[in-house]
């Protein structure tokens, strides 16, 4: 019986990566990641939403203040998760299961080490770090409560759950990978009001949100532990905590960081772009800041769906790239690209038509609704451009080409997007900030297509 289970596990992986028709294989890998990305989007807004129910601006500011240090935590997860996950898929495509197991335990332990180090640093230097971020006396205690729960206590489970999700998905278990993230997100949404309004006394709502977030990430970790425990005895199980197979090769270790570091930098630059938009918009009015804040949240829905498509696509591309099945790889790329562009096209139509109603879901102030409607109708036109920009970066990460993914990420944010914000703000004012995404990502897509086309022509001549 055990032998049959072992064979079915290996066969399931081979069936998804090699045998299923490409649209069906994409469905198996992509649908769970899209669902989990939507849950992540809701989860990311849940803390601010519930704290906002207190009508205490100092509590809201305290939670919002630590977004930069929390984003660093997510970047650490991306380093080990993206770098290790894409490498595991390529190693499986090459038939190197033993080396894939070595990479899996190494990625897990390096992520734990980085998270622990970050947790200790935040614990030792919390006060000066919060003051450097601009925490005033009125919000300092709230920010401190949130940081202690989410970063100091929660760093390891937050990073580890994200890393394990990537590693599990890299072997074809997309559903299992997405269930853990979805579980953590839904649990956080449920536990926030329980700790805020039922368990803890008035005045400790931020602490309640922090505790709920920490518990939710711990629960997601426990789920992944259960998945690994279930498959641990199978001969073809790849993701493992055990270092019994030895250390990964130097080349594999270099590859983890070669892809993971650019992925982390790209994430940091993305967050920096949003910070700059807020800083520039606040110079015009509080209404314009509120309007762009709503738009930046609303536009994340089709973008998160696009990210889900890319995350589901990556293991398929990486596996077939390594196994040199370029025909199947090309089909995966084409189908995933068309799906992402179709989602972008639908989002444009819906947002152009329903923009006022969508904005009114968040706020009823007439001036804010009018301005946010204009902003949303302009920003949504960039959706297909934004999808193609990060789609190409994900492709190069799948190939293990961290240098090219880093180049495109730096060019997108450091050369096109951020300078375009300042340029169009100076020339056209408030609406220049809004239209900067379309202008910058037009240039980004042209560059991305050129870089990818050049690589395809030189190294993947079979692709068309």
C-alpha positions, 0 to 999 in steps of 0.5 A: 500500500505504501509503495502504491502511495509513493508511486502515485505521488511521483506520478501526480507530479509527472502528470501535471508537469509533463502529461496533462494538456497545458490548459488543464495543467495551468488550471490545476496550478493557477486556480488555487494560487489565484484564490490564495492571492485574493485572500491575501489581498483581503487579509492585507487590508483586514488589520487596517479595516478593523482598526479603523472601526475604532475611529481612532486615527492614532491606532490606524497610524500605529498599524500603518507605520510598520508597513515598511518593516513588515514588507522587509519580512515578506522580502526575506520570505521571497528570497528563500521561497522564490529562489529555492522554489524555482530551483527545485522545479528546475532540478526536478525537470533535470531528474535530480530529486536528491539535489532538490531535497537538499535545496528544500531543507537548505531553503527552509533553514536559511529562511528561519535563520534570516527571520530569527536574525530580523526578529532579534534586531527588531526586538533589541532596537525597536524603539530607535527604529520606530522613532526613525520611521516617524512614530510620535508619542501619540502612536508610539505605544500602538506601533510598539504593540503591533511590532512586538506581535507581528515582527518580534514574535511572528517573524519566523512563522510569517516567513516560514509559511510563505517559504513553505508555500513556494516550496510545496508549489514548486513540486506541483502541489499547488492546491496544498500550497494555496490552502495554507496561505488561504487558511492563515488569511481567513483565520486572521480575518476571523480572529481580528475582531475576536481579540480586538472587541471580545477578549482584550479591553478597550484601548488594546485593539492594536495589540489584539490585531497583532496577536491575531496576525501572529496566531494566524501565521502560526496556524499556516505553519502548522498546516504546512508541517502537517503536509510535510509529515503526511508525505515524509515517508514517500520515496519521492517526497521532495520538500523536507526538513531533514538534511540526511541527503547532505548539503546542496552544491555550491552552484545550487546555493548560489542559484537560490540567492541569484534568483531570490535576491532580485525577487526581494529587491523587486518587491522592495522597489514596488513598495517604495513606488507606492510610498512615493505616490502617497508622499507626492499626492499628500502635497495636494490635499487630504482628499487626493491622498484618500482618493489615491489610497482607495485606488491603490487598494482597488487596483490590486485585485486584477494585479493579485490575480495576475500574480496568482497566474504567474506563481502557478505558471512558474513551476511548469515553466521551470520544470519544462525549461530544465527538461528542455521540453521547450515546446510545452514550455512555450505553450505554458507561457502563451496560455498564461500570458493570454489568461493574464491579459484577458483578466486585465481586459475584463478589469478595464471594462468593469472599472471604467463602467463601475468605478463610482460604485466601487469607490463608494464601497470604501467612502461616501464623501462626494469629493473623494468619490469623484476624484477617486473615480477619475484616478481609477479610470486612468490607473486601470488602463495600465493593468495589462502593461503592469501584468506584462511587466512582472510576467516577464520578470517571473519568466526569467526567475523560472529560467534561473536568470536572476541577473535579467529579472533584477535588471528588468525590476531595477529598470522598471522601478528605478529608471522608469516608474519612480522618475516618471512620478516626479517628472509628470508631477512637476509637468502635469501636477496631480493627474500626472502622478496618476498617469505615470503608471501608464507612461512608465510601464509602456516603456517597461513592456517595450524593454521587457519584450526586447530583452525576452525576445533577444534571449529567446532568439539566442538560447531558445531557438525552438520557441516561436 
